[in-house]
Amino acid sequence: MAGSLNKVMLIGNLGDDVKMHYFEGGNCVGRFPLATSETYTSKQTNERVTNTEWHNIVVRNKGAELCEKYLTKGDKVYIEGRIKTKKWLDDKGTERYATEIQCSEFTFLTTKKESENNAANLSNKQETTADKKPINTAKGDNTNDLPF
């Protein structure tokens, strides 16, 4: 293959609200942490184990403004972009690194409020369907004749 590829696709939940930084000239950058989780059952203990990975997301200009306006902590979002590692010297002269996801595309999937409402509606629906009595469909019962 004559080339390389640096592409990341993530679906996760915001760990905090979008933090904005504005520059002279009207440009801006939005930053937020994104959590992705993996759940599996341990073969040794037979317990469910969840591993969470945190990603530092960077969105620029109009995309950053949209994220700031519509996203809050807990919202689920699809992110597409590339990995970029920064390197610098701290105050003590030690080399420091930070890996970020430079976001090029995103899709808002659900807000935290929508997720909570859907969970509440689902649990309410399960309770009400459990309370209903089954309809008698035994043969010979002609009280529910169809009109066609």
Secondary structure as GFF3:
##gff-version 3
##sequence-region A 1 148
A	DSSP	beta_strand	8	14	.	.	.	ID=ss1
A	DSSP	beta_strand	19	22	.	.	.	ID=ss2
A	DSSP	beta_strand	28	41	.	.	.	ID=ss3
A	DSSP	beta_strand	48	60	.	.	.	ID=ss4
A	DSSP	alpha_helix	61	70	.	.	.	ID=ss5
A	DSSP	beta_strand	76	89	.	.	.	ID=ss6
A	DSSP	beta_strand	95	110	.	.	.	ID=ss7
A	DSSP	alpha_helix	112	131	.	.	.	ID=ss8
###
